[in-house]
Amino acid sequence: MSIKKPFIAGNWKMNLTVAEAVPLVQDLAKELKNISAADVLIAPPFPLLDVIYKTIGSSDILLAAQNMHHEISGAFTGEVSGKLLKEIGCSHVILGHSERRTLFNESDAIIDIKAKAAVSMGLIPIVCIGESLDERNTNNTEKVIRSQLNGSLRNFIETKSLPKALILAYEPVWAIGTGETASPEQAQSVHAFIRRWLSEIFGAETAETLKILYGGSVKPDNAKELMNCTDIDGALVGGASLKADSFLKIIKAAC
């Protein structure tokens, strides 16, 4: 298990109504008063951000958006600025989730621009990377991960400076919403590769400090085994974050 404070993020995707979300956050806030060994974040859909920020109140729960546009403002119908996300109470933003990459054709270059913009607007990016089943089956996992890292963090590579608060999330595409999960050995192997890449590009201190989360059908019954891996610093949780009971079990498994 990583010696860093675990970071558990819940990505709600396009789920939950206000009536469903508010009691969920209230339950989380109540239970988390007794849990200080992990940082906890939730990422609701855009329309819920304001009400969820107010529901979080004085709780230590962190708030993230699931995406953002790289421009501060402008004629971009349907998009949301990082500046607005910051003003509404977000501290983080998820970028490059596999669903954004595959369903909305977001390239590494787009994610790179967004990550740079997020930092400039005071948000902490959670940058997602991961390989498809075909890429894993053809033994191209590390090649794909390296390419995504090089492309999605290009601006930071050019300046030779990566914010240590930035978070990476390894989410094998074949394990997202499928019920399949990378084995602890598979997950640890990729996390260790990412850590080595960070050390090569940004130095040992950044590699040691920066948190790398695992995402891909994380559930209460597999969370502890995954969190016990040396280079896994937390989890990006999907479906299991939609219920307080299951999400809390994952949080406790990481502590």
N, C-alpha and C positions, 0 to 999 in steps of 0.2 A: 504493500500500500504506500502511496505517496505520502511524504511527510508534510506536504502542503495541506492547508485547510481545504477539505473537499468542497467542490462547487457543483450544486445540483440545480439544473435548469429545466423548467417545464415548458415545452412548446405546445401550446393549445391548438395551433394550426387554425382551421376555420371551424371552430367548435365552440359551444356554450353560448347561452343567452345571458343577459344581465341577471335574470332571475336565478339562473343556475350558477353563474360565476361568483356573485357576491357571497353567498353562504359558503362556497368552497374556500374563498380567500379568508373569510372570517374563521373558519375551522382551522386552516393552516396557521394563521396568525396566533390563534389561541394555543395550539400545540407547540409552535416553534418558540414560545416564550421559555420553554424548558430545554430547548436544543440550541446550543451556541457553537457546536463543533463543526458546523457546515454553513457555507453561504448558500442561500436559496434564492432562486430567481424564477419568475413566471413571465411568459410572453403571450399575452392575449391577442386576439384580432384587434385591428385598429379601432373600431368603434367602442371597444370596451376599455381602452387604456385609461381614459379620464376617470371613469367610475371605479375602476380597479385601483388606481393610484389613491383615490380618496378612501377606499376600503382598507387598503394597506395601512394607512395612517402612520402611527408611530412604530409599527412593526419593522423588523429588519429585512423583510422581504424586498428583493430588488425587482425592478420592472424593466422589461425589454420589449422592443417592437420586433416584428418578424421580418422586416425588410425596410428599406428606405430608398429615396432617390438621392443622387449625389449632389444635385443642385440645391441651393438654399431656398430658392423660390423661382417662379416662372410659369410658363404656359405648358404645364405637364399634367394634363387632366388625368385624374385617377391616381396620381402619385402623392407621396407624403415626404416632406422634408425632414431631415435629421434635426434641424433647428426647432421645428414644431414638436418633434418627439422629445427633445430635451426639455422644452418649456412645459410639456405636459407631465413630466416626471420620470421619463425613461433615463436609465443610466447606461443601458446596453442596447445593442441591436444585432439580431441574427442576420448574417449575410452568407449567401452562397449555399443555402440549404439545398439538398439534392433535388427537392421538388421545384425550387426556383431554377436550378440548372436544367432539369429535364423537361419540365412542363412549360417554362417561360423562356427557355433558351438563353439563360444568363451565362455568359462566358467568364473565364478567369479574368479577362481584361475589365469587364464590367464590375466584377466583384472587387477587383483591385482599386478601381476609381471610387467605389462606394466606401471601401475600408478607409482609404485616405480621407475622404470627406467626413466620415463618421468621427474620426479622431479630431479633425479640425473643428468639428461642431461640439466637441466635448462628450461624445458617446464612446463607449467601449465596444469594439466589434467582437462578435463571436463568429469566426470565419469557419465555415464547414467545408470539409473535403471528404472524398470517399470514392471507392471504385465500384464498378458494376460487377455482376456475377460473371459475365464473359471475360472481363478484364482479370478477375481473380483466377478463373479457371484456366486462363492462358498464361498464368504466372507473371502478370504485368502490374500487380498491385503497387509495388514500390515505384515503378516507372510512372504510373498514373498519379500517385500521391506527390511525387517530386515535381511533376509537371504542374499540378494544381497549386502547389505551394509556390513554385517559381512565378506562376502567372498571377495568382490571387494576391500575392504580397510584393509584387514587383516594385511598387513605389518605395516601400520600406527597404527593400534590398538595395535599390539605387542610392538611398540616403544612408545605408548601412546602420539604420536605427529602427528597431522594432519596439513599440511601446510594451513594457513588461506586463501591463494590465490586459493587453489584448489576449483573447482566448481562442484556441483552436479546438474544433470539434471533429473527431474522426467518426464518420457515419457511413459504414459500408452500405451502398445503395441496395444491395440484395437483402439487407436485414432491416429495412425500414418499412414498418407496417405490414410485414409479411409473417411475423411470428418467428422468423428465423433470427438467430443471434450469433454473432461471431463468438467462437469459443474464447475463454480467457486467454488461451495461448495465442490465438489468431489476433485478438485485439491488442494484447501486450506487444506482439511482434511489430505491428504497425506503429503503435505509440512510441516504441523504442526507436524505430526508424525516423519518425518525425522529430524526436528529441535529438537524434544525431544530426539530422539536417539543420535544425535550429543552431546547434553548436557550430557546425561548419560555416554557416552563413552569418550568424549574429554573435557567436561566442558562447562559451560555457556558462557564463552567469545568466544570460537571457534564457538559454536552453533549460537551465535548472529552475528558474523562477516562473517562466510562462506555464500556464495551466493548459492541459490537453484533456478534453472530455471525450467520453465514448458515447455515441448515440446509435441506436439500432435495436428496437424492441427490448429496451431495458425494462425489467419488471421486478417486483419484490422478490421473486424466487431466484433471480440470477444476479441481482445487484451486488450482493456482498462479495461473491466470487470475482466479479469484474472489478469492483473497487479495491480488492486486495492486490491487484496487479501493480507492479512497481511504478510504471509510468502512466497509469490512469489516474487523473486528478479529480474526476467527477463524472457526471453523466448529463447528456442532453436527452430528456425523457419526452416521449410523445404521448401516446394514448394513456399510459399509466399516470400521467399528471392531471388527468381530467377528473379524478376522484381523490378526495383528501386522504382517504385511508391508504390507497396504494402508493400515492406520492410520498406520504409520510413514512411508509415502510422503507421505501428506497432511500430517503434522506437518512433514516436511522441506520440503515445498512452501511452507509458511507462513513458514519461517525466512529 
